[in-house]
C-alpha cells in the first residue's frame, strides 16, 4: 500500500489533533485530581538551638509553640 504525500498530510494532521485532544483531556483530569486532594499541613521550622539541662519557661514555650 503506497500513500502519497497529498494523502498523508490530512491523516497526520488528524493524528496530531487527536493526540492534542487526548493530552488535554488527561491534563484536565490530572488537574482536577490535584485540586481535590486533601490539604497537606505546612512544614513548621523547629527550634535550631540546644536546650539547658533543666527546662526553662522559654524552652517549654518553644516546644509547645507558644509565645
C-alpha positions, 0 to 999 in steps of 0.5 A: 500500500503506497500513500502519497504525500497529498494523502498523508498530510490530512491523516497526520494532521488528524493524528496530531489533533487527536493526540492534542485532544487526548493530552488535554483531556488527561491534563484536565483530569490530572488537574482536577485530581490535584485540586481535590486532594486533601490539604497537606499541613505546612512544614513548621521550622523547629527550634535550631538551638540546644536546650539547658539541662533543666527546662526553662519557661522559654524552652517549654514555650518553644516546644509547645509553640507558644509565645 
